[in-house]
Amino acid sequence: MNKCTFLGTVSEFYSISNHDGNIGISLTLQIVNKRESRVKKFDTENLTFEAWGSAAVYLLSNLKVDHQLLVLDATARTVENVVVFRINDFRII
């Protein structure tokens, strides 16, 4: 597992079904990558993140789609050849 930090704009989110009484949320973060070169290049990537328990409840009640920045620390893991980021800590800006 890898720990990563991201800054991006929330593009969509939805709740995940309960697992053993835990509420989950899945959200897509639009992240802009800036490359240093003579010509400034900007690439946008959409990454999917998940949060569980009290973090999911807080995000569901406080997140707004579009134009809301989110800084988060996440742990990356692979599930069925797809990288899934689990949110460990976050801040809504």
N, CA, C and O atoms as CSV, one atom per row, in Angstrom:
chain,resi,resn,atom,element,x,y,z
A,1,MET,N,N,0.843,-1.178,0.000
A,1,MET,CA,C,0.000,0.000,0.000
A,1,MET,C,C,0.887,1.240,0.000
A,1,MET,O,O,1.946,1.270,0.628
A,2,ASN,N,N,0.430,2.257,-0.717
A,2,ASN,CA,C,1.149,3.519,-0.810
A,2,ASN,C,C,0.301,4.633,-0.229
A,2,ASN,O,O,-0.908,4.685,-0.454
A,3,LYS,N,N,0.940,5.530,0.523
A,3,LYS,CA,C,0.242,6.692,1.052
A,3,LYS,C,C,0.493,7.864,0.121
A,3,LYS,O,O,1.629,8.128,-0.273
A,4,CYS,N,N,-0.589,8.571,-0.232
A,4,CYS,CA,C,-0.509,9.658,-1.195
A,4,CYS,C,C,-1.310,10.851,-0.687
A,4,CYS,O,O,-2.247,10.687,0.094
A,5,THR,N,N,-0.934,12.067,-1.136
A,5,THR,CA,C,-1.662,13.285,-0.826
A,5,THR,C,C,-2.140,13.904,-2.133
A,5,THR,O,O,-1.386,13.972,-3.104
A,6,PHE,N,N,-3.395,14.356,-2.157
A,6,PHE,CA,C,-3.997,14.895,-3.370
A,6,PHE,C,C,-4.695,16.212,-3.081
A,6,PHE,O,O,-5.170,16.446,-1.970
A,7,LEU,N,N,-4.752,17.073,-4.096
A,7,LEU,CA,C,-5.530,18.306,-4.073
A,7,LEU,C,C,-6.334,18.318,-5.358
A,7,LEU,O,O,-5.767,18.213,-6.445
A,8,GLY,N,N,-7.653,18.445,-5.246
A,8,GLY,CA,C,-8.466,18.432,-6.450
A,8,GLY,C,C,-9.865,18.939,-6.192
A,8,GLY,O,O,-10.236,19.268,-5.066
A,9,THR,N,N,-10.637,18.994,-7.274
A,9,THR,CA,C,-12.017,19.449,-7.231
A,9,THR,C,C,-12.942,18.240,-7.295
A,9,THR,O,O,-12.739,17.334,-8.102
A,10,VAL,N,N,-13.941,18.235,-6.450
A,10,VAL,CA,C,-14.895,17.128,-6.422
A,10,VAL,C,C,-15.781,17.224,-7.660
A,10,VAL,O,O,-16.456,18.233,-7.867
A,11,SER,N,N,-15.779,16.173,-8.484
A,11,SER,CA,C,-16.608,16.196,-9.690
A,11,SER,C,C,-17.888,15.386,-9.524
A,11,SER,O,O,-18.891,15.703,-10.163
A,12,GLU,N,N,-17.887,14.358,-8.692
A,12,GLU,CA,C,-19.107,13.605,-8.384
A,12,GLU,C,C,-18.883,12.755,-7.136
A,12,GLU,O,O,-17.753,12.400,-6.800
A,13,PHE,N,N,-19.980,12.439,-6.462
A,13,PHE,CA,C,-19.886,11.516,-5.332
A,13,PHE,C,C,-21.212,10.801,-5.156
A,13,PHE,O,O,-22.267,11.302,-5.544
A,14,TYR,N,N,-21.136,9.646,-4.574
A,14,TYR,CA,C,-22.329,8.864,-4.311
A,14,TYR,C,C,-22.047,7.932,-3.151
A,14,TYR,O,O,-20.893,7.631,-2.846
A,15,SER,N,N,-23.111,7.479,-2.507
A,15,SER,CA,C,-22.912,6.622,-1.349
A,15,SER,C,C,-22.794,5.166,-1.782
A,15,SER,O,O,-23.306,4.758,-2.825
A,16,ILE,N,N,-22.115,4.411,-0.961
A,16,ILE,CA,C,-21.902,2.990,-1.196
A,16,ILE,C,C,-22.800,2.234,-0.220
A,16,ILE,O,O,-23.107,2.737,0.860
A,17,SER,N,N,-23.210,1.060,-0.589
A,17,SER,CA,C,-24.052,0.265,0.295
A,17,SER,C,C,-23.327,-0.026,1.611
A,17,SER,O,O,-22.098,-0.034,1.682
A,18,ASN,N,N,-24.121,-0.261,2.633
A,18,ASN,CA,C,-23.567,-0.547,3.952
A,18,ASN,C,C,-22.859,-1.894,3.966
A,18,ASN,O,O,-23.330,-2.854,3.356
A,19,HIS,N,N,-21.734,-1.965,4.657
A,19,HIS,CA,C,-21.024,-3.218,4.888
A,19,HIS,C,C,-20.829,-3.361,6.390
A,19,HIS,O,O,-20.088,-2.585,6.993
A,20,ASP,N,N,-21.473,-4.325,6.989
A,20,ASP,CA,C,-21.380,-4.559,8.436
A,20,ASP,C,C,-21.750,-3.310,9.234
A,20,ASP,O,O,-21.132,-3.022,10.259
A,21,GLY,N,N,-22.749,-2.572,8.770
A,21,GLY,CA,C,-23.207,-1.400,9.494
A,21,GLY,C,C,-22.436,-0.127,9.200
A,21,GLY,O,O,-22.774,0.922,9.748
A,22,ASN,N,N,-21.413,-0.174,8.357
A,22,ASN,CA,C,-20.649,1.022,8.003
A,22,ASN,C,C,-21.205,1.657,6.740
A,22,ASN,O,O,-21.498,0.973,5.760
A,23,ILE,N,N,-21.345,2.980,6.778
A,23,ILE,CA,C,-21.758,3.721,5.599
A,23,ILE,C,C,-20.502,4.108,4.831
A,23,ILE,O,O,-19.495,4.486,5.428
A,24,GLY,N,N,-20.563,4.014,3.518
A,24,GLY,CA,C,-19.417,4.367,2.693
A,24,GLY,C,C,-19.791,5.383,1.639
A,24,GLY,O,O,-20.961,5.515,1.277
A,25,ILE,N,N,-18.797,6.103,1.147
A,25,ILE,CA,C,-18.990,7.072,0.077
A,25,ILE,C,C,-17.874,6.882,-0.935
A,25,ILE,O,O,-16.733,6.596,-0.575
A,26,SER,N,N,-18.212,7.041,-2.182
A,26,SER,CA,C,-17.222,7.009,-3.249
A,26,SER,C,C,-17.287,8.366,-3.943
A,26,SER,O,O,-18.378,8.860,-4.226
A,27,LEU,N,N,-16.146,8.967,-4.217
A,27,LEU,CA,C,-16.140,10.261,-4.879
A,27,LEU,C,C,-15.047,10.309,-5.931
A,27,LEU,O,O,-14.039,9.607,-5.841
A,28,THR,N,N,-15.269,11.150,-6.927
A,28,THR,CA,C,-14.294,11.349,-7.990
A,28,THR,C,C,-13.693,12.727,-7.824
A,28,THR,O,O,-14.408,13.723,-7.712
A,29,LEU,N,N,-12.371,12.775,-7.809
A,29,LEU,CA,C,-11.638,14.021,-7.646
A,29,LEU,C,C,-10.932,14.341,-8.955
A,29,LEU,O,O,-10.217,13.504,-9.507
A,30,GLN,N,N,-11.136,15.554,-9.445
A,30,GLN,CA,C,-10.470,16.023,-10.657
A,30,GLN,C,C,-9.168,16.680,-10.230
A,30,GLN,O,O,-9.177,17.684,-9.517
A,31,ILE,N,N,-8.049,16.115,-10.665
A,31,ILE,CA,C,-6.733,16.585,-10.244
A,31,ILE,C,C,-5.993,17.134,-11.454
A,31,ILE,O,O,-5.899,16.475,-12.490
A,32,VAL,N,N,-5.465,18.355,-11.312
A,32,VAL,CA,C,-4.722,18.985,-12.398
A,32,VAL,C,C,-3.235,18.775,-12.150
A,32,VAL,O,O,-2.707,19.154,-11.105
A,33,ASN,N,N,-2.570,18.168,-13.123
A,33,ASN,CA,C,-1.120,17.957,-13.060
A,33,ASN,C,C,-0.440,19.042,-13.866
A,33,ASN,O,O,-0.774,19.263,-15.030
A,34,LYS,N,N,0.517,19.722,-13.247
A,34,LYS,CA,C,1.278,20.755,-13.938
A,34,LYS,C,C,2.688,20.241,-14.167
A,34,LYS,O,O,3.337,19.743,-13.247
A,35,ARG,N,N,3.150,20.366,-15.390
A,35,ARG,CA,C,4.502,19.922,-15.725
A,35,ARG,C,C,5.380,21.133,-15.976
A,35,ARG,O,O,5.002,22.057,-16.697
A,36,GLU,N,N,6.552,21.113,-15.373
A,36,GLU,CA,C,7.504,22.202,-15.571
A,36,GLU,C,C,8.269,21.971,-16.872
A,36,GLU,O,O,8.977,20.974,-17.016
A,37,SER,N,N,8.124,22.878,-17.792
A,37,SER,CA,C,8.863,22.838,-19.049
A,37,SER,C,C,8.793,24.235,-19.666
A,37,SER,O,O,8.214,25.149,-19.079
A,38,ARG,N,N,9.376,24.392,-20.835
A,38,ARG,CA,C,9.293,25.690,-21.503
A,38,ARG,C,C,7.841,26.063,-21.764
A,38,ARG,O,O,7.417,27.201,-21.565
A,39,VAL,N,N,7.105,25.067,-22.213
A,39,VAL,CA,C,5.677,25.267,-22.445
A,39,VAL,C,C,4.937,24.603,-21.282
A,39,VAL,O,O,5.037,23.393,-21.079
A,40,LYS,N,N,4.202,25.404,-20.531
A,40,LYS,CA,C,3.474,24.855,-19.380
A,40,LYS,C,C,2.399,23.889,-19.875
A,40,LYS,O,O,1.569,24.247,-20.711
A,41,LYS,N,N,2.422,22.673,-19.356
A,41,LYS,CA,C,1.445,21.661,-19.738
A,41,LYS,C,C,0.572,21.335,-18.532
A,41,LYS,O,O,1.060,21.196,-17.410
A,42,PHE,N,N,-0.714,21.218,-18.783
A,42,PHE,CA,C,-1.660,20.867,-17.747
A,42,PHE,C,C,-2.443,19.636,-18.197
A,42,PHE,O,O,-3.065,19.639,-19.259
A,43,ASP,N,N,-2.405,18.607,-17.394
A,43,ASP,CA,C,-3.189,17.399,-17.640
A,43,ASP,C,C,-4.178,17.253,-16.492
A,43,ASP,O,O,-3.852,17.541,-15.340
A,44,THR,N,N,-5.368,16.812,-16.809
A,44,THR,CA,C,-6.387,16.579,-15.785
A,44,THR,C,C,-6.669,15.092,-15.695
A,44,THR,O,O,-6.881,14.421,-16.705
A,45,GLU,N,N,-6.667,14.589,-14.466
A,45,GLU,CA,C,-6.989,13.186,-14.229
A,45,GLU,C,C,-8.151,13.099,-13.261
A,45,GLU,O,O,-8.272,13.919,-12.351
A,46,ASN,N,N,-9.003,12.110,-13.453
A,46,ASN,CA,C,-10.102,11.841,-12.538
A,46,ASN,C,C,-9.781,10.562,-11.780
A,46,ASN,O,O,-9.656,9.490,-12.371
A,47,LEU,N,N,-9.651,10.689,-10.472
A,47,LEU,CA,C,-9.341,9.532,-9.628
A,47,LEU,C,C,-10.510,9.275,-8.680
A,47,LEU,O,O,-11.175,10.207,-8.229
A,48,THR,N,N,-10.746,8.012,-8.389
A,48,THR,CA,C,-11.849,7.618,-7.514
A,48,THR,C,C,-11.319,7.294,-6.123
A,48,THR,O,O,-10.309,6.608,-5.970
A,49,PHE,N,N,-12.019,7.801,-5.114
A,49,PHE,CA,C,-11.651,7.608,-3.713
A,49,PHE,C,C,-12.849,7.066,-2.954
A,49,PHE,O,O,-13.993,7.240,-3.374
A,50,GLU,N,N,-12.581,6.405,-1.828
A,50,GLU,CA,C,-13.665,5.927,-0.973
A,50,GLU,C,C,-13.362,6.276,0.476
A,50,GLU,O,O,-12.204,6.326,0.892
A,51,ALA,N,N,-14.425,6.517,1.234
A,51,ALA,CA,C,-14.316,6.786,2.674
A,51,ALA,C,C,-15.403,5.985,3.378
A,51,ALA,O,O,-16.458,5.715,2.803
A,52,TRP,N,N,-15.142,5.609,4.621
A,52,TRP,CA,C,-16.066,4.774,5.384
A,52,TRP,C,C,-16.305,5.379,6.759
A,52,TRP,O,O,-15.482,6.139,7.269
A,53,GLY,N,N,-17.443,5.031,7.351
A,53,GLY,CA,C,-17.748,5.413,8.722
A,53,GLY,C,C,-18.038,6.891,8.879
A,53,GLY,O,O,-18.714,7.491,8.044
A,54,SER,N,N,-17.523,7.483,9.958
A,54,SER,CA,C,-17.814,8.886,10.269
A,54,SER,C,C,-17.271,9.833,9.206
A,54,SER,O,O,-17.852,10.894,8.976
A,55,ALA,N,N,-16.165,9.469,8.552
A,55,ALA,CA,C,-15.630,10.313,7.472
A,55,ALA,C,C,-16.626,10.370,6.317
A,55,ALA,O,O,-16.834,11.433,5.732
A,56,ALA,N,N,-17.239,9.245,5.988
A,56,ALA,CA,C,-18.225,9.195,4.907
A,56,ALA,C,C,-19.455,10.033,5.256
A,56,ALA,O,O,-19.962,10.766,4.408
A,57,VAL,N,N,-19.935,9.931,6.487
A,57,VAL,CA,C,-21.106,10.701,6.921
A,57,VAL,C,C,-20.809,12.193,6.833
A,57,VAL,O,O,-21.642,12.961,6.350
A,58,TYR,N,N,-19.627,12.613,7.296
A,58,TYR,CA,C,-19.251,14.027,7.251
A,58,TYR,C,C,-19.162,14.520,5.811
A,58,TYR,O,O,-19.667,15.597,5.493
A,59,LEU,N,N,-18.524,13.744,4.938
A,59,LEU,CA,C,-18.398,14.148,3.542
A,59,LEU,C,C,-19.764,14.222,2.857
A,59,LEU,O,O,-20.019,15.157,2.099
A,60,LEU,N,N,-20.632,13.264,3.110
A,60,LEU,CA,C,-21.963,13.285,2.510
A,60,LEU,C,C,-22.743,14.537,2.903
A,60,LEU,O,O,-23.468,15.100,2.083
A,61,SER,N,N,-22.599,14.967,4.133
A,61,SER,CA,C,-23.375,16.119,4.595
A,61,SER,C,C,-22.719,17.463,4.273
A,61,SER,O,O,-23.385,18.494,4.355
A,62,ASN,N,N,-21.436,17.482,3.910
A,62,ASN,CA,C,-20.748,18.755,3.705
A,62,ASN,C,C,-20.183,18.991,2.312
A,62,ASN,O,O,-19.781,20.112,2.003
A,63,LEU,N,N,-20.139,17.982,1.473
A,63,LEU,CA,C,-19.566,18.153,0.137
A,63,LEU,C,C,-20.578,18.707,-0.847
A,63,LEU,O,O,-21.766,18.391,-0.791
A,64,LYS,N,N,-20.075,19.550,-1.760
A,64,LYS,CA,C,-20.858,20.038,-2.879
A,64,LYS,C,C,-20.070,19.714,-4.138
A,64,LYS,O,O,-18.847,19.859,-4.162
A,65,VAL,N,N,-20.755,19.280,-5.173
A,65,VAL,CA,C,-20.089,18.937,-6.420
A,65,VAL,C,C,-19.712,20.224,-7.161
A,65,VAL,O,O,-20.462,21.200,-7.149
A,66,ASP,N,N,-18.557,20.211,-7.796
A,66,ASP,CA,C,-18.015,21.314,-8.602
A,66,ASP,C,C,-17.559,22.500,-7.743
A,66,ASP,O,O,-18.252,22.942,-6.826
A,67,HIS,N,N,-16.425,22.968,-8.067
A,67,HIS,CA,C,-15.824,24.170,-7.480
A,67,HIS,C,C,-15.526,24.045,-5.993
A,67,HIS,O,O,-15.322,25.063,-5.331
A,68,GLN,N,N,-15.494,22.864,-5.456
A,68,GLN,CA,C,-15.118,22.689,-4.055
A,68,GLN,C,C,-13.825,21.895,-4.007
A,68,GLN,O,O,-13.751,20.765,-4.491
A,69,LEU,N,N,-12.805,22.506,-3.413
A,69,LEU,CA,C,-11.504,21.853,-3.322
A,69,LEU,C,C,-11.456,20.937,-2.120
A,69,LEU,O,O,-12.047,21.211,-1.076
A,70,LEU,N,N,-10.743,19.850,-2.291
A,70,LEU,CA,C,-10.569,18.880,-1.226
A,70,LEU,C,C,-9.107,18.461,-1.204
A,70,LEU,O,O,-8.548,18.078,-2.232
A,71,VAL,N,N,-8.491,18.534,-0.029
A,71,VAL,CA,C,-7.135,18.024,0.169
A,71,VAL,C,C,-7.291,16.753,0.981
A,71,VAL,O,O,-7.955,16.739,2.018
A,72,LEU,N,N,-6.663,15.672,0.491
A,72,LEU,CA,C,-6.818,14.440,1.244
A,72,LEU,C,C,-5.570,13.576,1.197
A,72,LEU,O,O,-4.787,13.611,0.248
A,73,ASP,N,N,-5.420,12.803,2.256
A,73,ASP,CA,C,-4.392,11.767,2.336
A,73,ASP,C,C,-5.119,10.448,2.127
A,73,ASP,O,O,-6.169,10.202,2.720
A,74,ALA,N,N,-4.551,9.612,1.284
A,74,ALA,CA,C,-5.204,8.345,0.969
A,74,ALA,C,C,-4.174,7.230,0.864
A,74,ALA,O,O,-2.983,7.467,0.658
A,75,THR,N,N,-4.665,6.027,1.011
A,75,THR,CA,C,-3.845,4.833,0.834
A,75,THR,C,C,-4.308,4.125,-0.432
A,75,THR,O,O,-5.497,3.854,-0.605
A,76,ALA,N,N,-3.357,3.829,-1.313
A,76,ALA,CA,C,-3.683,3.169,-2.576
A,76,ALA,C,C,-3.560,1.655,-2.412
A,76,ALA,O,O,-2.635,1.151,-1.776
A,77,ARG,N,N,-4.514,0.953,-3.000
A,77,ARG,CA,C,-4.449,-0.501,-3.035
A,77,ARG,C,C,-5.087,-0.962,-4.335
A,77,ARG,O,O,-5.840,-0.214,-4.958
A,78,THR,N,N,-4.796,-2.169,-4.742
A,78,THR,CA,C,-5.327,-2.706,-5.987
A,78,THR,C,C,-6.388,-3.755,-5.684
A,78,THR,O,O,-6.160,-4.692,-4.919
A,79,VAL,N,N,-7.554,-3.577,-6.301
A,79,VAL,CA,C,-8.658,-4.522,-6.171
A,79,VAL,C,C,-9.086,-4.904,-7.578
A,79,VAL,O,O,-9.555,-4.057,-8.338
A,80,GLU,N,N,-8.927,-6.173,-7.928
A,80,GLU,CA,C,-9.293,-6.680,-9.247
A,80,GLU,C,C,-8.675,-5.836,-10.358
A,80,GLU,O,O,-9.364,-5.438,-11.297
A,81,ASN,N,N,-7.384,-5.567,-10.252
A,81,ASN,CA,C,-6.599,-4.807,-11.225
A,81,ASN,C,C,-7.030,-3.355,-11.384
A,81,ASN,O,O,-6.728,-2.729,-12.400
A,82,VAL,N,N,-7.731,-2.810,-10.394
A,82,VAL,CA,C,-8.124,-1.404,-10.382
A,82,VAL,C,C,-7.567,-0.783,-9.110
A,82,VAL,O,O,-7.701,-1.353,-8.027
A,83,VAL,N,N,-6.935,0.397,-9.240
A,83,VAL,CA,C,-6.393,1.084,-8.073
A,83,VAL,C,C,-7.525,1.809,-7.359
A,83,VAL,O,O,-8.268,2.581,-7.965
A,84,VAL,N,N,-7.645,1.550,-6.064
A,84,VAL,CA,C,-8.655,2.178,-5.218
A,84,VAL,C,C,-7.922,2.963,-4.146
A,84,VAL,O,O,-7.012,2.444,-3.499
A,85,PHE,N,N,-8.325,4.238,-3.954
A,85,PHE,CA,C,-7.727,5.082,-2.928
A,85,PHE,C,C,-8.707,5.191,-1.759
A,85,PHE,O,O,-9.850,5.613,-1.934
A,86,ARG,N,N,-8.252,4.808,-0.575
A,86,ARG,CA,C,-9.083,4.930,0.627
A,86,ARG,C,C,-8.657,6.177,1.386
A,86,ARG,O,O,-7.479,6.344,1.699
A,87,ILE,N,N,-9.609,7.050,1.681
A,87,ILE,CA,C,-9.316,8.321,2.338
A,87,ILE,C,C,-8.990,8.076,3.810
A,87,ILE,O,O,-9.763,7.455,4.539
A,88,ASN,N,N,-7.826,8.579,4.230
A,88,ASN,CA,C,-7.408,8.478,5.619
A,88,ASN,C,C,-7.646,9.781,6.382
A,88,ASN,O,O,-8.026,9.765,7.553
A,89,ASP,N,N,-7.416,10.906,5.704
A,89,ASP,CA,C,-7.576,12.220,6.313
A,89,ASP,C,C,-7.942,13.197,5.205
A,89,ASP,O,O,-7.530,13.010,4.061
A,90,PHE,N,N,-8.707,14.235,5.523
A,90,PHE,CA,C,-9.111,15.178,4.488
A,90,PHE,C,C,-9.397,16.549,5.080
A,90,PHE,O,O,-9.584,16.708,6.287
A,91,ARG,N,N,-9.424,17.527,4.190
A,91,ARG,CA,C,-9.801,18.896,4.561
A,91,ARG,C,C,-10.560,19.489,3.392
A,91,ARG,O,O,-10.086,19.452,2.256
A,92,ILE,N,N,-11.744,20.038,3.663
A,92,ILE,CA,C,-12.532,20.716,2.636
A,92,ILE,C,C,-12.099,22.175,2.623
A,92,ILE,O,O,-12.063,22.834,3.662
A,93,ILE,N,N,-11.770,22.675,1.427
A,93,ILE,CA,C,-11.310,24.069,1.314
A,93,ILE,C,C,-12.403,24.896,0.671
A,93,ILE,O,O,-12.234,26.100,0.477
